[in-house]
C-alpha cells in the first residue's frame, strides 16, 4: 500500500497526516512551528521531527502545504508573510538533507480545498474559502485543482471588492481579506459597538459571535455586514466559474449561521441571472488536519 506524508506548515503549528490514495488517515500529529529561526532551520527541524518517528522512515512520498505564494513545480517561495520567508528554495533544502523520492509543493489553501474535495463524493467542481486570520482557499474545476507549476493560483484573499479600504498585508487595498479576515473584521466592527458598554474594547470574532447569539443587536448587524462584504467575492466566483458548491471553512466559518442570510441575499442580487440558485453555498466544521490530508493526497495524485 502506497502512503504519503502530508505536511501543512502554519505560523504557529505544523499539521502532519499519513494517508493513502483513498484518503484514509493512518496517523496524525502536530509539531510546534519553530520561532525566530531561518526558513532553512525551520524546515530541517520539522522534517527531522517527522522522520524521528521510526514508523515513518520508510515513507518517501511527501506533500507540502505552505501559506505562501509559491512555485509548485520547483518549491520556490516568493513570499510567506506569516512565516517571514521570502525568496527561498524549499526543494533544495529538503532533498539535500532527507531521502525523499517524491515531494509535491502547493499553497496551503489549495491543499485544504483538495482535502475537502476528495472527501465529498460525486462533485466535479468546488470552491473552498477559508475564513480565518486571513482569507484563503482553492478551486477545483472538472475534478482538477486550479494551479500551475509556475504559480500557486487562486489567491482569493486578494480579490478586489473595493477600490479603497484598509491597506492589506500584500501592499494593496480593496482585498476581500481586509474586510473579512479576522484582524480587519475586528477593526471595522468597532463602529458597531463603540457607543455600547463594550466601547473601548477590542472584541474578537468569537466574542462578537457570542454577543450575536445572545441577541445583541449591534453584533447581529456586524455579522450581517460581514455577509454582505463576503458576498461580493462569492458572486464574483460564481459569475466566473459557476462551481457546483462553495464551502466555507476556518475559524470564522463557525459563525456562518449569523451571516448566511445577508450573504445569500446579496449574492442573489449580484449574481448573473442564469446562474442564480445553481451553486450550493454552505460551511463545514474545520478539521485542523484537512490541509495536511490534502497535501498528502496531492502527493499521491
C-alpha positions as CSV (number, residue, x, y, z in Angstrom):
1,X,0.0,0.0,0.0
2,X,1.4,3.4,-1.0
3,X,1.4,6.0,1.7
4,X,2.3,9.7,1.7
5,X,3.1,12.2,4.5
6,X,1.2,15.4,4.2
7,X,2.8,18.4,5.9
8,X,0.9,21.7,6.4
9,X,3.2,24.3,7.9
10,X,1.4,27.2,9.8
11,X,2.7,30.2,11.6
12,X,2.1,28.5,15.0
13,X,1.8,24.8,14.4
14,X,2.5,22.3,11.7
15,X,0.0,19.5,11.0
16,X,1.1,16.1,9.7
17,X,-1.0,13.4,8.3
18,X,-0.2,10.0,6.9
19,X,-2.7,9.0,4.2
20,X,-3.2,6.6,1.3
21,X,-4.7,7.4,-2.1
22,X,-8.2,6.9,-0.9
23,X,-7.8,9.5,1.8
24,X,-7.7,7.0,4.7
25,X,-5.7,8.5,7.6
26,X,-3.2,6.2,9.3
27,X,-1.6,8.7,11.6
28,X,-1.9,12.4,12.6
29,X,0.1,14.7,14.9
30,X,1.1,18.3,15.3
31,X,4.5,19.9,15.7
32,X,5.1,23.4,17.0
33,X,6.5,25.5,14.2
34,X,9.9,26.8,15.3
35,X,10.0,30.5,16.0
36,X,12.7,33.1,15.3
37,X,14.7,30.7,13.1
38,X,15.7,30.9,9.4
39,X,13.5,29.2,6.8
40,X,16.1,26.6,6.3
41,X,16.4,25.8,10.1
42,X,12.6,25.6,10.4
43,X,12.3,23.1,7.5
44,X,15.1,20.9,8.8
45,X,13.7,20.9,12.4
46,X,10.2,19.9,11.2
47,X,11.4,17.1,8.9
48,X,13.9,15.9,11.4
49,X,11.0,15.6,13.9
50,X,8.8,13.8,11.4
51,X,11.5,11.2,10.5
52,X,12.5,10.7,14.1
53,X,9.4,8.5,14.2
54,X,10.5,5.1,13.3
55,X,7.2,4.1,11.6
56,X,7.5,7.0,9.1
57,X,11.1,6.4,8.0
58,X,10.1,4.2,5.1
59,X,7.6,6.7,3.6
60,X,9.4,8.7,1.0
61,X,6.5,10.4,-0.7
62,X,5.7,13.8,0.8
63,X,3.2,16.6,0.1
64,X,4.0,20.1,1.5
65,X,1.4,22.8,2.1
66,X,2.8,26.3,2.6
67,X,0.9,29.6,3.5
68,X,2.7,31.4,0.7
69,X,2.9,32.5,-2.9
70,X,5.0,29.6,-4.3
71,X,6.1,27.9,-7.5
72,X,4.7,24.4,-7.1
73,X,6.9,23.0,-9.8
74,X,10.2,24.0,-8.1
75,X,9.2,24.5,-4.4
76,X,10.4,28.1,-4.6
77,X,8.7,30.5,-2.1
78,X,8.2,34.1,-3.3
79,X,6.7,35.3,0.0
80,X,5.2,33.7,3.1
81,X,4.2,36.6,5.3
82,X,3.0,34.5,8.3
83,X,6.3,32.7,8.3
84,X,8.6,35.5,7.4
85,X,10.0,33.6,4.4
86,X,11.0,35.3,1.2
87,X,12.8,34.1,-1.9
88,X,13.5,30.7,-0.5
89,X,14.1,27.4,-2.3
90,X,12.4,24.6,-0.2
91,X,13.0,21.7,-2.5
92,X,16.8,22.1,-2.5
93,X,17.0,22.3,1.3
94,X,14.7,19.3,1.9
95,X,16.2,16.9,-0.7
96,X,19.7,17.7,0.4
97,X,19.0,16.5,3.9
98,X,16.4,13.8,3.6
99,X,16.0,10.7,1.5
100,X,12.7,11.6,-0.2
101,X,11.8,10.1,-3.6
102,X,8.9,12.4,-4.4
103,X,7.9,15.7,-2.9
104,X,5.0,18.0,-4.1
105,X,4.5,21.6,-3.1
106,X,1.3,23.6,-3.0
107,X,-0.3,26.6,-1.4
108,X,-2.0,25.6,1.9
109,X,-5.4,26.9,0.8
110,X,-5.2,24.7,-2.3
111,X,-4.2,21.7,-0.1
112,X,-7.3,22.3,2.1
113,X,-9.5,22.6,-0.9
114,X,-8.2,19.3,-2.3
115,X,-8.6,17.5,1.0
116,X,-12.3,18.6,1.3
117,X,-12.9,17.8,-2.4
118,X,-11.7,14.3,-2.0
119,X,-14.0,13.7,0.9
120,X,-17.1,14.8,-0.9
121,X,-18.5,12.3,-3.5
122,X,-19.9,13.0,-6.9
123,X,-18.6,16.5,-7.4
124,X,-16.8,17.9,-10.5
125,X,-16.3,21.4,-9.2
126,X,-15.8,23.1,-5.8
127,X,-14.6,26.3,-4.4
128,X,-13.3,26.3,-0.8
129,X,-12.8,29.6,1.1
130,X,-11.0,29.6,4.4
131,X,-12.1,32.3,6.8
132,X,-9.5,33.0,9.5
133,X,-6.8,35.5,10.3
134,X,-6.5,35.8,6.6
135,X,-8.7,34.6,3.7
136,X,-7.5,31.7,1.5
137,X,-8.9,28.9,-0.5
138,X,-8.8,26.8,-3.6
139,X,-10.7,26.0,-6.7
140,X,-11.4,22.6,-8.4
141,X,-12.8,22.6,-11.9
142,X,-13.5,19.3,-13.8
143,X,-12.0,17.4,-10.9
144,X,-8.7,19.2,-11.3
145,X,-7.1,21.7,-8.9
146,X,-6.7,25.1,-10.5
147,X,-2.9,25.7,-10.1
148,X,0.1,25.8,-12.3
149,X,3.8,24.7,-11.9
150,X,4.8,28.3,-12.2
151,X,2.5,29.8,-9.5
152,X,0.0,28.6,-6.9
153,X,-3.1,30.1,-8.3
154,X,-6.4,31.4,-6.8
155,X,-5.3,34.0,-4.2
156,X,-8.9,34.5,-3.3
157,X,-8.0,36.7,-0.3
158,X,-6.7,39.3,-2.6
159,X,-9.7,39.5,-4.9
160,X,-10.6,43.2,-5.0
161,X,-14.1,44.1,-3.8
162,X,-13.4,47.8,-3.5
163,X,-11.1,50.5,-5.0
164,X,-10.1,51.7,-1.5
165,X,-10.3,50.5,2.1
166,X,-7.6,49.4,4.6
167,X,-4.1,48.6,3.5
168,X,-3.6,44.9,3.0
169,X,-0.5,43.0,4.0
170,X,0.1,42.4,0.3
171,X,0.6,46.2,-0.1
172,X,-2.7,46.8,-2.0
173,X,-6.1,48.0,-0.9
174,X,-9.6,46.6,-1.5
175,X,-8.8,43.0,-0.9
176,X,-11.5,40.8,0.5
177,X,-9.1,39.9,3.3
178,X,-9.2,43.5,4.5
179,X,-12.9,43.2,5.0
180,X,-13.4,39.6,6.1
181,X,-10.1,38.5,7.6
182,X,-10.2,38.3,11.4
183,X,-7.9,41.2,12.3
184,X,-9.6,43.5,9.8
185,X,-13.1,42.4,10.9
186,X,-12.1,43.4,14.4
187,X,-11.2,46.9,13.2
188,X,-14.3,47.8,11.3
189,X,-16.7,46.0,13.7
190,X,-15.8,48.5,16.4
191,X,-18.1,51.1,14.9
192,X,-21.0,48.8,15.8
193,X,-20.2,48.7,19.5
194,X,-18.3,51.9,20.1
195,X,-21.3,53.6,21.8
196,X,-22.2,50.5,23.9
197,X,-20.8,49.2,27.2
198,X,-18.2,47.5,25.1
199,X,-16.8,50.7,23.6
200,X,-13.0,50.8,24.1
201,X,-12.8,47.0,23.9
202,X,-11.1,45.1,21.1
203,X,-13.5,42.3,20.6
204,X,-12.6,39.1,18.6
205,X,-14.8,37.5,16.0
206,X,-15.6,34.7,18.6
207,X,-16.7,37.3,21.1
208,X,-18.9,39.1,18.5
209,X,-20.3,35.7,17.6
210,X,-21.3,35.1,21.3
211,X,-22.9,38.5,21.6
212,X,-24.9,38.0,18.4
213,X,-26.2,34.6,19.6
214,X,-27.2,36.3,22.9
215,X,-29.3,38.7,21.0
216,X,-27.1,41.9,21.0
217,X,-28.4,43.9,18.0
218,X,-25.2,45.6,17.3
219,X,-23.4,42.2,16.9
220,X,-26.1,40.9,14.7
221,X,-25.8,43.9,12.4
222,X,-22.0,43.5,12.3
223,X,-22.3,39.9,11.1
224,X,-24.9,40.9,8.6
225,X,-22.4,43.4,7.2
226,X,-19.7,40.7,7.2
227,X,-22.0,38.6,5.0
228,X,-22.6,41.5,2.6
229,X,-18.8,42.0,2.1
230,X,-18.1,38.3,1.6
231,X,-21.0,38.1,-0.9
232,X,-19.2,40.3,-3.3
233,X,-16.3,37.9,-3.6
234,X,-18.7,34.9,-3.7
235,X,-20.8,36.4,-6.5
236,X,-17.6,37.1,-8.5
237,X,-16.6,33.5,-8.2
238,X,-20.0,32.3,-9.3
239,X,-20.0,34.7,-12.2
240,X,-16.6,33.5,-13.3
241,X,-16.7,29.7,-12.7
242,X,-20.2,28.5,-11.6
243,X,-18.8,25.8,-9.3
244,X,-21.3,23.2,-8.0
245,X,-20.5,24.1,-4.4
246,X,-18.9,26.9,-2.4
247,X,-17.8,25.8,1.1
248,X,-16.5,28.0,3.9
249,X,-14.2,26.6,6.5
250,X,-11.8,28.0,9.1
251,X,-12.4,29.6,12.5
252,X,-14.8,32.4,11.3
253,X,-16.9,29.9,9.4
254,X,-18.3,28.7,12.7
255,X,-20.4,32.0,12.5
256,X,-21.9,31.0,9.2
257,X,-25.5,30.9,10.5
258,X,-25.1,34.6,11.6
259,X,-24.1,35.9,8.2
260,X,-25.8,33.3,6.0
261,X,-28.9,35.2,5.2
262,X,-27.3,38.5,4.3
263,X,-24.7,36.6,2.3
264,X,-27.2,34.7,0.3
265,X,-29.4,37.7,-0.3
266,X,-26.5,39.8,-1.6
267,X,-25.1,37.0,-3.7
268,X,-28.5,36.7,-5.3
269,X,-28.5,40.4,-6.2
270,X,-25.0,40.3,-7.6
271,X,-25.0,37.0,-9.5
272,X,-25.7,36.8,-13.2
273,X,-29.4,35.8,-13.6
274,X,-28.8,32.5,-15.3
275,X,-26.5,31.3,-12.5
276,X,-28.8,32.2,-9.6
277,X,-29.7,29.2,-7.5
278,X,-27.3,26.9,-9.3
279,X,-24.5,26.9,-6.7
280,X,-24.9,25.4,-3.2
281,X,-23.3,27.5,-0.5
282,X,-22.5,26.2,2.9
283,X,-19.9,25.6,5.6
284,X,-18.2,22.6,7.1
285,X,-16.7,22.2,10.6
286,X,-13.0,23.0,10.4
287,X,-10.7,20.0,10.5
288,X,-7.3,21.1,11.8
289,X,-5.6,18.5,9.7
290,X,-7.5,18.9,6.4
291,X,-4.6,20.9,4.8
292,X,-2.1,18.1,5.6
293,X,-4.6,15.5,4.4
294,X,-4.9,17.4,1.1
295,X,-1.1,17.8,0.8
296,X,-0.7,14.0,1.2
297,X,-3.4,13.3,-1.4
298,X,-1.8,15.7,-3.9
299,X,1.5,13.8,-3.5
300,X,-0.3,10.6,-4.4
301,X,-2.2,12.1,-7.4
